[in-house]
């Protein structure tokens, strides 16, 4: 016996390619898909900021520079690209995913930023 396991996004993509329609994934599957997309976007966002600051010869230091408004936009785009336009995330799902992405980006930022200089640095 052969058992094939695929996530909801893979199943939906295969069905779309075959020209058929698949029902929306179950709530727990949707949550997992949204959470993975949010974390991936948060990590990519933090990486983008680090690269951008380095490109500008600025230190990667201080508080997280992103906003929740940016997180909403980035997550909506990530979900549309990764999960497809037919995924149909609800407003509540999008908000939760945006907050999750923001948190992931902020954690990634804190783990990889340089310590801030204090006003006493170099004065001793």
C-alpha positions as CSV (number, residue, x, y, z in Angstrom):
1,X,0.0,0.0,0.0
2,X,1.3,3.5,-0.9
3,X,0.2,6.5,1.2
4,X,0.8,10.0,-0.2
5,X,0.7,12.9,2.2
6,X,0.4,16.4,0.9
7,X,-0.3,19.7,2.6
8,X,-3.4,21.7,1.6
9,X,-1.5,24.2,-0.5
10,X,0.1,21.3,-2.6
11,X,-3.3,19.7,-2.9
12,X,-5.0,22.9,-4.0
13,X,-2.2,23.6,-6.5
14,X,-2.5,20.2,-8.0
15,X,-6.2,20.5,-8.3
16,X,-5.9,23.9,-9.9
17,X,-3.5,22.5,-12.4
18,X,-5.9,19.7,-13.2
19,X,-8.7,22.2,-13.6
20,X,-10.8,21.1,-10.6
21,X,-11.8,22.9,-7.4
22,X,-10.8,21.7,-3.9
23,X,-12.6,22.6,-0.7
24,X,-10.8,24.9,1.7
25,X,-8.4,23.1,4.1
26,X,-9.6,22.3,7.6
27,X,-9.1,24.9,10.3
28,X,-6.1,23.2,11.9
29,X,-4.5,22.8,8.4
30,X,-5.2,26.5,7.6
31,X,-3.7,27.6,10.9
32,X,-0.5,25.6,10.2
33,X,-0.2,26.9,6.7
34,X,-0.7,30.5,7.8
35,X,1.7,30.2,10.7
36,X,4.4,28.8,8.4
37,X,3.9,31.6,5.9
38,X,3.9,34.2,8.6
39,X,7.1,32.9,10.2
40,X,8.8,32.6,6.8
41,X,7.8,36.2,5.9
42,X,8.9,37.5,9.3
43,X,12.4,36.0,9.0
44,X,12.7,37.2,5.4
45,X,11.6,40.7,6.5
46,X,14.3,40.8,9.2
47,X,16.9,39.6,6.8
48,X,15.8,42.3,4.3
49,X,16.2,45.0,6.9
50,X,19.7,43.7,7.9
51,X,20.8,43.7,4.2
52,X,19.3,47.1,3.6
53,X,21.1,48.7,6.5
54,X,24.4,47.0,5.6
55,X,24.0,48.2,2.0
56,X,23.6,51.8,3.4
57,X,26.7,51.2,5.7
58,X,24.5,51.7,8.7
59,X,24.8,49.6,11.9
60,X,22.2,46.8,12.4
61,X,21.4,48.0,15.9
62,X,18.6,49.3,18.0
63,X,14.9,48.4,18.1
64,X,13.1,46.5,15.3
65,X,12.4,49.1,12.5
66,X,9.3,47.4,11.1
67,X,5.7,48.3,11.7
68,X,2.5,46.2,12.1
69,X,1.1,48.0,9.0
70,X,4.1,46.7,7.0
71,X,3.6,43.2,8.5
72,X,-0.1,43.2,7.3
73,X,1.0,44.1,3.7
74,X,3.9,41.6,3.6
75,X,1.8,38.7,5.0
76,X,-1.1,39.4,2.6
77,X,1.3,39.2,-0.3
78,X,3.1,36.1,1.0
79,X,-0.2,34.3,1.5
80,X,-1.4,35.2,-2.0
81,X,1.9,34.0,-3.5
82,X,2.6,30.9,-1.4
83,X,-1.0,29.7,-0.8
84,X,-2.7,31.1,-3.9
85,X,-5.5,33.6,-4.4
86,X,-8.2,30.9,-3.7
87,X,-6.9,30.3,-0.2
88,X,-9.3,33.0,1.0
89,X,-7.8,34.0,4.3
90,X,-10.3,35.8,6.6
91,X,-9.6,39.2,8.0
92,X,-9.0,37.6,11.4
93,X,-6.6,35.0,9.9
94,X,-4.7,37.8,8.1
95,X,-4.4,39.9,11.3
96,X,-3.2,36.9,13.4
97,X,-0.7,36.1,10.6
98,X,0.5,39.7,10.5
99,X,1.1,39.8,14.3
100,X,2.9,36.4,14.1
101,X,5.1,37.7,11.2
102,X,5.9,40.9,13.2
103,X,6.8,38.9,16.2
104,X,9.0,36.5,14.2
105,X,10.8,39.4,12.5
106,X,11.3,41.2,15.8
107,X,12.8,38.0,17.5
108,X,15.0,37.4,14.5
109,X,16.1,41.1,14.6
110,X,17.0,40.9,18.3
111,X,18.9,37.7,17.8
112,X,21.1,39.2,15.1
113,X,21.5,42.9,15.8
114,X,24.6,44.5,17.2
115,X,24.4,45.9,20.7
116,X,23.6,49.5,20.9
117,X,26.5,51.9,21.8
118,X,26.0,53.8,25.0
119,X,27.0,57.3,25.5
120,X,29.9,56.1,27.7
121,X,31.4,53.9,25.0
122,X,34.8,55.0,24.1
123,X,34.9,57.7,26.9
124,X,36.8,55.6,29.5
